[in-house]
Amino acid sequence: MSRSIFGFLSNDIGIDLGTANTLIYVKGAGIVLDEPSVVATTAEDNKIIAIGREAKEMLGRAPATIRTIRPMKDGVIADFRAAEEMLKEFIRRVIHKKFLIKPRILISVPLGITEVEKRAITDAAEGAGAREVFLVKEAIASAVGVGLPIEEPSGNMIIDIGGGTSEIAVIALSGIVSHTSIRIAGDEMDESIIQYMKKKYNLLVGEQTAERVKLEIGSAYPLEKELEMDIKGRDLLSGLPKIVRVSSVEIREALAEPIGAIMQAIRDAFEKTPPELASDILDRGIILTGGGSMLRNLDRAISEQTNLHVHLVDDPLTCVVRGTGKILDNFSKYSHLLLKEKRF
């Protein structure tokens, strides 16, 4: 059966399988799903009871009889069964019964992924019902998603900061010329806030509270008007609930280590970049994408460190999944960008 006939009977799906969120693009429909990458199971028999947003609401609040799992860690699968079931459920939500043939699935993966980790993602997608599985590097998908002229012989630098990984890549002639990938990103920022509150205030806060603090008053560079907010948690000394008022200056101090690691990774990427491409980047600047890039003034902090113009794209959270969509919509043009293709 030809590919054109397959197109009428099945859907092509692009997936940004992120540590924090999973986004799905369906060919012809656009982005149809954006859900937290969280699964809730019963502790006794590991039966899945919630997936996505409903499961995330249970984080830090569930009784001992319920476990909340993040199937993805640092951009790769940490819990295979939970990842497969999560994919299966998300695909079920977006694929209509009228499509008679299993879909082709394109999944973005981090630059530093190993062969074993690639295999795990492919197997999980197959288990979730894929007819064919393709993988594409997140940096490439993100560059396609924002419309960078990646096929030209000039250099483009893209920095994609997600939940589990930060990817810095220099792209030219449809390939990655140099890159650095570190497993420090949004989740590490949340953990740094948790540790800071514990160390400075003897206050124990959960993941969701730390993430909310990061979003509401977190920053990577001084703000014109510094912010404050109340943080609720448990006092480690008394064991009782406690409220502490903190400022954006303190949270910036808490985030100094992960931000510093990302800055070092950017410097490392430049050290690997050929001089001709470095001069292109000097003219074009740096493109900043990914959910983690929405931290206040991160673009200014990077610009200060590199003396380059840094452009934070519109809707940075969806760049990767939009890129998978563009690749699927013009598969013949972009098929050479794929890491690997598996047919069965």
Phi, psi and chi 1 to 4 in degrees:
 res  aa     phi    psi   chi1   chi2   chi3   chi4
   1 MET       -  134.9 -171.0  178.7  -76.4      -
   2 SER   -76.1  163.0   70.7      -      -      -
   3 ARG   -64.1  -34.3  -75.9 -174.8 -176.2  -88.4
   4 SER   -64.6  -38.9   60.4      -      -      -
   5 ILE   -68.8  -39.0  -64.9  174.2      -      -
   6 PHE   -55.8  -38.1  -88.5  134.6      -      -
   7 GLY   -60.6  -32.5      -      -      -      -
   8 PHE   -76.5  -27.7  -71.6  111.0      -      -
   9 LEU  -100.4  -15.2  -59.0 -180.0      -      -
  10 SER  -139.0  169.2   68.8      -      -      -
  11 ASN  -111.6  144.2 -102.8   -9.0      -      -
  12 ASP   -91.1  138.4  -71.6  -17.9      -      -
  13 ILE  -126.7  132.1  -60.3  174.1      -      -
  14 GLY  -106.3  132.3      -      -      -      -
  15 ILE  -127.7  127.3  -59.7  178.0      -      -
  16 ASP   -97.9   95.0  176.1    8.3      -      -
  17 LEU   -87.1   84.3 -171.7   59.3      -      -
  18 GLY   -91.4  161.1      -      -      -      -
  19 THR   -64.1  -39.7  -57.2      -      -      -
  20 ALA   -94.3  -44.0      -      -      -      -
  21 ASN  -137.0  150.7  -65.2  -76.8      -      -
  22 THR  -113.3  127.4  -64.9      -      -      -
  23 LEU  -118.3  141.6  -70.7   85.9      -      -
  24 ILE  -127.9  133.1  -65.4 -177.6      -      -
  25 TYR  -110.3  130.8  173.3   99.4      -      -
  26 VAL  -112.3  127.4  173.0      -      -      -
  27 LYS   -56.1  127.5 -170.7  173.0 -179.7  178.9
  28 GLY    91.5  -12.9      -      -      -      -
  29 ALA  -122.5  -17.7      -      -      -      -
  30 GLY    85.6 -156.7      -      -      -      -
  31 ILE   -77.1  117.5  -59.6  169.6      -      -
  32 VAL  -115.2   -8.2  -66.2      -      -      -
  33 LEU  -148.8  135.9 -176.5  136.9      -      -
  34 ASP  -143.4  100.2  178.3   -0.2      -      -
  35 GLU  -131.9  148.8  -70.7  -86.3  -14.5      -
  36 PRO   -61.7  142.4  -22.0   33.3      -      -
  37 SER   -84.3   71.7  -58.7      -      -      -
  38 VAL  -136.7  140.6 -175.3      -      -      -
  39 VAL  -128.3  138.1  174.3      -      -      -
  40 ALA  -113.2  133.0      -      -      -      -
  41 THR  -130.5  163.5   69.4      -      -      -
  42 THR   -75.4  140.5   56.1      -      -      -
  43 ALA   -69.8  -31.7      -      -      -      -
  44 GLU   -74.4  -51.6 -174.2  178.1   -8.1      -
  45 ASP  -120.6   11.7   56.0    6.9      -      -
  46 ASN    61.0   28.2 -148.8   27.5      -      -
  47 LYS   -80.0  131.8 -179.9 -177.3  177.1 -177.1
  48 ILE   -75.8  128.8  -69.0  174.9      -      -
  49 ILE  -117.2  -18.8   55.1  176.0      -      -
  50 ALA  -157.8  147.5      -      -      -      -
  51 ILE  -138.6  138.4  -68.1  174.4      -      -
  52 GLY    87.1 -136.9      -      -      -      -
  53 ARG   -61.0  -40.4 -165.4  158.3  -76.8  106.8
  54 GLU   -62.0  -40.2 -176.1 -175.9   -7.5      -
  55 ALA   -69.2  -37.8      -      -      -      -
  56 LYS   -63.8  -34.8 -174.9  177.7 -179.5 -179.6
  57 GLU   -63.3  -19.3  -71.0  172.5   -0.4      -
  58 MET   -85.9  -13.5  -60.6  179.2 -173.8      -
  59 LEU   -57.0  124.7  -85.3  174.0      -      -
  60 GLY    75.0    1.0      -      -      -      -
  61 ARG  -124.0   -7.5  -66.8 -173.5  169.2   93.1
  62 ALA   -78.2  147.5      -      -      -      -
  63 PRO   -71.2  174.6   26.2  -33.9      -      -
  64 ALA   -62.6  -19.9      -      -      -      -
  65 THR   -79.8   -8.4   54.4      -      -      -
  66 ILE  -124.3  133.3  -64.1  174.4      -      -
  67 ARG  -110.1  137.1  -70.2 -168.2  -47.2  135.7
  68 THR  -107.8  131.7   49.5      -      -      -
  69 ILE  -123.8  138.5  -55.6  165.2      -      -
  70 ARG  -102.4  103.0  -71.7 -172.2  178.7  -87.7
  71 PRO   -63.0  -23.1  -17.8   30.0      -      -
  72 MET  -106.7  137.6  -53.1  -62.4  -65.4      -
  73 LYS  -137.8  129.8 -178.5  173.2  173.0   56.2
  74 ASP    55.1   34.8  -58.4  -29.1      -      -
  75 GLY    83.2   -1.9      -      -      -      -
  76 VAL  -128.2  169.1  -64.6      -      -      -
  77 ILE   -73.0  126.3  -68.1  175.9      -      -
  78 ALA  -104.4  -29.7      -      -      -      -
  79 ASP  -130.9  103.1 -173.7  -48.9      -      -
  80 PHE   -62.3  -49.1 -178.6   83.1      -      -
  81 ARG   -61.1  -45.0  175.6 -180.0  173.2  -90.5
  82 ALA   -64.3  -38.7      -      -      -      -
  83 ALA   -65.3  -42.6      -      -      -      -
  84 GLU   -64.0  -44.7 -176.9  177.7  -39.1      -
  85 GLU   -66.2  -36.8  -68.4  -61.1  -35.7      -
  86 MET   -64.9  -46.8 -179.6  178.1   75.2      -
  87 LEU   -60.0  -44.4  -92.6  177.5      -      -
  88 LYS   -58.8  -44.3 -165.1  177.9  -66.6 -176.5
  89 GLU   -68.1  -44.0  169.4   59.9   18.5      -
  90 PHE   -63.8  -41.1  -71.7  159.1      -      -
  91 ILE   -65.1  -39.5  -69.1  168.7      -      -
  92 ARG   -59.4  -37.8 -175.0 -164.5   65.7   75.5
  93 ARG   -67.8  -29.5  -66.8 -178.1 -167.2  178.3
  94 VAL  -105.2  -16.2  -58.0      -      -      -
  95 ILE   -98.7  129.1  -70.2  -67.1      -      -
  96 HIS   -87.0  151.2  -55.1  -61.0      -      -
  97 LYS   -62.9  -18.4  -69.2 -179.7 -179.0  177.4
  98 LYS   -67.5  -18.7   65.5 -179.7  179.9 -179.3
  99 PHE   -83.4  115.9  -64.8  101.4      -      -
 100 LEU   -83.7  -22.6  -54.1  177.2      -      -
 101 ILE  -112.0  144.2  -64.0  173.6      -      -
 102 LYS   -58.3  148.8  -68.5  178.9  178.2 -179.0
 103 PRO   -79.3  157.6   30.7  -36.2      -      -
 104 ARG   -85.1  139.3  -65.9 -171.1  -55.8  175.6
 105 ILE  -125.7  130.6  -64.6 -179.2      -      -
 106 LEU  -111.0  122.9  172.7   61.7      -      -
 107 ILE  -121.0  134.2  -58.2  177.4      -      -
 108 SER   -83.3  143.1   62.2      -      -      -
 109 VAL  -134.4  153.5  -65.8      -      -      -
 110 PRO   -68.3  158.3   18.7  -26.5      -      -
 111 LEU   -62.1  -36.9  -70.8  168.6      -      -
 112 GLY   -87.4   17.1      -      -      -      -
 113 ILE   -67.4  141.4 -167.3  170.4      -      -
 114 THR   -90.6  168.1   66.4      -      -      -
 115 GLU   -61.8  -38.8  -71.3  -58.5  -41.6      -
 116 VAL   -64.0  -41.9  172.2      -      -      -
 117 GLU   -67.8  -36.6  -70.0  164.5  -16.8      -
 118 LYS   -60.4  -44.8  -75.7 -176.9 -161.0  173.6
 119 ARG   -62.0  -40.2 -178.0   72.6 -122.0  175.9
 120 ALA   -63.1  -42.4      -      -      -      -
 121 ILE   -66.5  -43.1  -72.9  176.3      -      -
 122 THR   -61.9  -45.5  -58.5      -      -      -
 123 ASP   -61.9  -40.4  -73.1  -11.4      -      -
 124 ALA   -64.3  -40.5      -      -      -      -
 125 ALA   -67.3  -39.5      -      -      -      -
 126 GLU   -61.9  -44.7  -70.4  173.8   11.2      -
 127 GLY   -63.7  -27.0      -      -      -      -
 128 ALA   -83.1   -4.9      -      -      -      -
 129 GLY   114.5   17.6      -      -      -      -
 130 ALA   -76.2  142.4      -      -      -      -
 131 ARG   -82.5  -41.9  170.5  169.1   55.4   87.8
 132 GLU  -137.8  147.9  -70.2  179.4  -67.1      -
 133 VAL  -124.3  130.6 -180.0      -      -      -
 134 PHE  -124.1  147.8  -55.2   95.1      -      -
 135 LEU  -121.0  143.4  -56.8  179.6      -      -
 136 VAL  -138.0  142.9   63.1      -      -      -
 137 LYS   -66.8  138.1  -67.9  175.8 -178.4  175.8
 138 GLU   -56.2  -41.0  -77.1  177.1    7.6      -
 139 ALA   -62.1  -39.9      -      -      -      -
 140 ILE   -67.0  -46.3  -68.9  -73.3      -      -
 141 ALA   -60.2  -41.9      -      -      -      -
 142 SER   -64.4  -42.6 -166.0      -      -      -
 143 ALA   -63.5  -41.8      -      -      -      -
 144 VAL   -64.8  -39.8  171.8      -      -      -
 145 GLY   -62.2  -35.6      -      -      -      -
 146 VAL   -91.7   -1.9  -60.4      -      -      -
 147 GLY    83.5   25.5      -      -      -      -
 148 LEU   -68.8  144.2  -72.5 -178.6      -      -
 149 PRO   -79.6   69.7   29.7  -33.2      -      -
 150 ILE   -69.2  -17.9   61.5  171.2      -      -
 151 GLU   -81.8  -10.2   67.0  -76.6  -12.7      -
 152 GLU   -77.6  158.6  -66.5 -179.5    3.1      -
 153 PRO   -79.9   14.1   28.2  -33.9      -      -
 154 SER  -105.0  153.8   51.0      -      -      -
 155 GLY   -83.4  139.2      -      -      -      -
 156 ASN  -127.7  128.4  -62.7  -81.3      -      -
 157 MET  -103.7  129.6  175.8  174.2  -90.4      -
 158 ILE  -125.2  135.2 -169.6  158.0      -      -
 159 ILE  -117.1  118.0  -58.9  174.4      -      -
 160 ASP  -115.1  113.2 -176.0   81.1      -      -
 161 ILE  -110.1  111.2  -57.6  171.8      -      -
 162 GLY  -104.0 -149.1      -      -      -      -
 163 GLY   -85.1  -39.0      -      -      -      -
 164 GLY  -108.0  -27.6      -      -      -      -
 165 THR  -134.3  153.2   59.3      -      -      -
 166 SER  -116.5  124.1  -66.3      -      -      -
 167 GLU  -116.3  125.3  -43.4 -106.5   88.7      -
 168 ILE  -118.4  121.5  -57.5  101.1      -      -
 169 ALA  -137.9  142.2      -      -      -      -
 170 VAL  -106.9  121.8  175.2      -      -      -
 171 ILE  -117.4  134.5  -58.3  170.3      -      -
 172 ALA  -154.3  147.7      -      -      -      -
 173 LEU    50.9   43.2  -66.3  169.7      -      -
 174 SER    64.0   19.5  -61.9      -      -      -
 175 GLY  -139.0  163.9      -      -      -      -
 176 ILE   -90.1  115.1  -66.6  174.9      -      -
 177 VAL   -81.8  -43.1  179.5      -      -      -
 178 SER  -147.3  151.9   62.3      -      -      -
 179 HIS  -158.4  159.9   76.8  -88.1      -      -
 180 THR  -137.3  134.5  -55.8      -      -      -
 181 SER  -130.6  123.5  177.7      -      -      -
 182 ILE  -124.9  146.8   58.3  169.8      -      -
 183 ARG   -91.7   51.7  -62.4 -170.4  173.4 -170.8
 184 ILE  -132.9  121.2  -64.6  173.9      -      -
 185 ALA  -159.9 -141.0      -      -      -      -
 186 GLY   -58.2  -41.6      -      -      -      -
 187 ASP   -64.1  -38.6  -73.3   -7.5      -      -
 188 GLU   -66.4  -33.2  -75.9  -67.5  -34.3      -
 189 MET   -63.7  -44.0  -65.6 -179.7 -163.5      -
 190 ASP   -60.8  -44.0  -63.2  -16.6      -      -
 191 GLU   -64.3  -36.4 -178.4   59.8   29.4      -
 192 SER   -64.4  -37.0  -67.7      -      -      -
 193 ILE   -66.9  -42.1  -68.9  170.6      -      -
 194 ILE   -58.8  -46.7  -69.8  170.6      -      -
 195 GLN   -67.9  -36.3  -65.5  -55.5  -40.4      -
 196 TYR   -63.9  -45.9 -178.0   88.0      -      -
 197 MET   -64.7  -36.7  -63.6  -55.3  -63.2      -
 198 LYS   -67.4  -44.1 -170.8 -174.8  -66.0 -175.6
 199 LYS   -73.1  -43.3 -174.3  175.8  178.9 -179.2
 200 LYS   -85.1  -37.1 -176.8  166.5 -176.4  178.6
 201 TYR  -118.1    3.0  -67.7  105.8      -      -
 202 ASN    52.3   37.9  -73.4  -48.3      -      -
 203 LEU  -114.3  124.5 -172.2   72.7      -      -
 204 LEU   -95.5  119.8 -173.7   62.9      -      -
 205 VAL  -121.6  156.6  -61.8      -      -      -
 206 GLY   -90.0  174.1      -      -      -      -
 207 GLU   -58.2  -44.9  -72.4  178.4   36.6      -
 208 GLN   -67.8  -35.7  -64.9 -159.2   72.6      -
 209 THR   -65.5  -44.4  -63.3      -      -      -
 210 ALA   -61.2  -41.5      -      -      -      -
 211 GLU   -64.8  -40.4 -177.4 -177.6   23.7      -
 212 ARG   -64.6  -40.1 -170.9  164.8   61.4 -108.6
 213 VAL   -62.2  -45.1  170.2      -      -      -
 214 LYS   -58.5  -44.6  176.9 -176.1   68.7  178.8
 215 LEU   -70.9  -36.6  -66.5  173.7      -      -
 216 GLU   -83.9  -39.6  -69.3 -169.0   16.9      -
 217 ILE  -133.7    4.3   65.1  170.1      -      -
 218 GLY   -70.2  147.9      -      -      -      -
 219 SER  -158.5  159.9   63.3      -      -      -
 220 ALA  -109.6   -4.1      -      -      -      -
 221 TYR  -152.4  146.5 -169.7   86.6      -      -
 222 PRO   -50.2  138.9  -28.8   35.6      -      -
 223 LEU   -91.6  154.9  -56.5  173.1      -      -
 224 GLU   -61.3  -41.4  -73.7 -174.2   14.8      -
 225 LYS  -129.6  112.5 -177.0  178.6  179.4 -178.1
 226 GLU   -67.4  150.0  -61.7  -66.6  -10.3      -
 227 LEU  -110.4  162.8  -52.8  168.8      -      -
 228 GLU  -139.1  155.2  -70.2 -173.1  -20.0      -
 229 MET  -157.4  157.9   74.5  175.9  -73.1      -
 230 ASP   -87.3  134.5  -69.6  -28.0      -      -
 231 ILE  -116.0  128.0  -59.5  179.3      -      -
 232 LYS  -102.3  140.3  -60.0  172.8 -175.3  177.3
 233 GLY  -166.6 -160.2      -      -      -      -
 234 ARG  -115.2  128.9  177.0  163.6   58.7   83.6
 235 ASP   -68.8  123.6 -168.6  -53.6      -      -
 236 LEU   -70.7  -20.8  -72.1  167.8      -      -
 237 LEU   -86.6  -48.2  -60.4  178.6      -      -
 238 SER   -91.0  -21.6   69.1      -      -      -
 239 GLY    79.6    3.4      -      -      -      -
 240 LEU   -98.8  157.8  -61.7  172.6      -      -
 241 PRO   -60.7  148.0  -23.0   33.5      -      -
 242 LYS  -151.7  147.9  176.3 -179.5  171.8 -178.4
 243 ILE  -116.4  132.6  -61.8  176.7      -      -
 244 VAL  -126.4  135.6  171.6      -      -      -
 245 ARG   -95.8  124.9 -169.7  158.8 -173.1   82.6
 246 VAL  -124.5  159.8  -62.7      -      -      -
 247 SER  -108.9  164.0   70.5      -      -      -
 248 SER   -65.5  -25.5   52.3      -      -      -
 249 VAL   -64.0  -43.0  175.6      -      -      -
 250 GLU   -65.8  -41.7  -68.9  174.6  -73.1      -
 251 ILE   -68.1  -34.2  -59.8  -53.9      -      -
 252 ARG   -63.0  -39.1 -166.6  158.5   56.0 -112.7
 253 GLU   -63.3  -40.4 -178.4 -174.7  -22.0      -
 254 ALA   -63.2  -33.4      -      -      -      -
 255 LEU   -89.2    0.7  -63.6  173.8      -      -
 256 ALA   -58.8  -39.6      -      -      -      -
 257 GLU   -68.4  -53.3 -170.9  172.3  -25.6      -
 258 PRO   -63.6  -36.0   17.5  -29.0      -      -
 259 ILE   -64.5  -40.4  -64.2  -61.1      -      -
 260 GLY   -61.9  -38.4      -      -      -      -
 261 ALA   -65.7  -38.5      -      -      -      -
 262 ILE   -67.1  -40.7  -68.0  168.9      -      -
 263 MET   -61.7  -41.1  -63.7  -59.6  178.1      -
 264 GLN   -64.9  -39.1 -176.3   57.5   51.4      -
 265 ALA   -63.5  -36.6      -      -      -      -
 266 ILE   -64.5  -43.7  -64.3  169.3      -      -
 267 ARG   -62.2  -41.0  -72.6 -169.2  -73.7  -89.3
 268 ASP   -61.8  -39.3  -68.4  -15.3      -      -
 269 ALA   -65.0  -40.0      -      -      -      -
 270 PHE   -65.4  -35.9  -89.6  113.9      -      -
 271 GLU   -63.6  -25.4  -73.5  176.8    7.2      -
 272 LYS   -92.2   -4.5  -58.7  174.2 -170.5  174.4
 273 THR   -86.8  128.7  -57.4      -      -      -
 274 PRO   -57.4  145.2  -23.9   33.7      -      -
 275 PRO   -58.8  -36.0   13.9  -27.0      -      -
 276 GLU   -63.3  -40.5  -66.6  -66.8  -15.8      -
 277 LEU   -72.7  -33.7  -64.0 -177.6      -      -
 278 ALA   -61.0  -37.7      -      -      -      -
 279 SER   -69.1  -32.9   66.1      -      -      -
 280 ASP   -62.7  -42.8  -68.2  -22.2      -      -
 281 ILE   -65.7  -34.3  -63.8  165.1      -      -
 282 LEU   -59.0  -38.5 -173.1   63.8      -      -
 283 ASP   -77.2  -41.3  -65.6  -25.8      -      -
 284 ARG   -91.0  -25.4  -65.5  173.0  175.8 -125.2
 285 GLY    84.4 -170.2      -      -      -      -
 286 ILE  -113.8  139.0  -62.9  169.8      -      -
 287 ILE  -100.4  128.9  -56.5  -62.8      -      -
 288 LEU  -112.7  123.2 -169.4   57.7      -      -
 289 THR  -134.8  177.3   69.6      -      -      -
 290 GLY    93.5  152.6      -      -      -      -
 291 GLY   -58.6  -36.1      -      -      -      -
 292 GLY   -66.8  -20.7      -      -      -      -
 293 SER   -73.5  -10.1   68.0      -      -      -
 294 MET   -79.6   -2.1  -66.1 -171.6  -72.6      -
 295 LEU   -57.1  131.1 -179.6   72.1      -      -
 296 ARG   -51.8  132.4  -75.8  179.1 -174.0   80.4
 297 ASN    61.7   17.9  -79.8   -3.8      -      -
 298 LEU   -64.5  -37.2 -179.1   57.0      -      -
 299 ASP   -62.0  -39.0   52.9  -17.2      -      -
 300 ARG   -68.3  -38.7  -75.1 -165.7   63.5 -176.8
 301 ALA   -63.6  -42.5      -      -      -      -
 302 ILE   -66.7  -41.2  -65.2  171.9      -      -
 303 SER   -61.4  -40.0 -176.7      -      -      -
 304 GLU   -63.9  -39.2 -179.5   99.3  -10.9      -
 305 GLN   -74.5  -33.7  -72.6  -77.9  -33.6      -
 306 THR  -104.4  -13.0   61.1      -      -      -
 307 ASN    59.0   31.4  -68.4  -43.3      -      -
 308 LEU  -122.2  157.2  -65.2  169.7      -      -
 309 HIS   -72.5  132.9  172.4   69.4      -      -
 310 VAL  -119.1  124.5  178.2      -      -      -
 311 HIS  -109.7  114.3  175.1   62.0      -      -
 312 LEU   -84.1  117.6  175.4   61.9      -      -
 313 VAL   -71.7  161.7  -58.8      -      -      -
 314 ASP   -70.1  139.7  -64.8  -28.9      -      -
 315 ASP    50.4   59.1 -160.8    9.4      -      -
 316 PRO   -62.9  -23.1   22.1  -32.6      -      -
 317 LEU   -66.3  -26.9 -171.4   62.0      -      -
 318 THR  -103.2    4.7   65.8      -      -      -
 319 CYS   -57.2  -46.2  -68.8      -      -      -
 320 VAL   -64.9  -48.7  171.3      -      -      -
 321 VAL   -68.0  -32.1   77.6      -      -      -
 322 ARG   -64.9  -35.7  -81.8 -171.6  -81.7  129.4
 323 GLY   -65.5  -41.7      -      -      -      -
 324 THR   -62.2  -36.0   65.9      -      -      -
 325 GLY   -64.4  -44.0      -      -      -      -
 326 LYS   -64.4  -37.6  -74.7 -174.5  178.9 -179.8
 327 ILE   -64.4  -43.8  -67.5  168.4      -      -
 328 LEU   -67.0  -37.1  -71.4  171.0      -      -
 329 ASP   -68.6  -26.4  -72.4  -17.7      -      -
 330 ASN  -133.0   62.2 -158.8  -20.8      -      -
 331 PHE   -60.3  -40.9 -160.9   78.8      -      -
 332 SER   -64.3  -33.9   58.8      -      -      -
 333 LYS   -71.6  -37.7  176.5 -177.9  178.1 -179.0
 334 TYR  -106.2    0.0  -67.5  115.4      -      -
 335 SER   -59.5  -27.7   59.3      -      -      -
 336 HIS   -69.7  -11.9   64.8  -73.4      -      -
 337 LEU   -81.8  -13.6  -59.9  175.8      -      -
 338 LEU   -72.1  142.7  -55.9  179.9      -      -
 339 LEU   -69.3  -41.9  -97.9 -176.4      -      -
 340 LYS  -162.9  149.6  144.4 -176.5 -177.8  176.8
 341 GLU  -126.5  135.2  178.6  174.4  -22.8      -
 342 LYS  -122.1  127.6 -173.5  175.1 -172.2  -47.9
 343 ARG  -116.2  147.9  -62.9  176.8 -176.5  -87.5
 344 PHE  -152.4      -   39.1   95.1      -      -
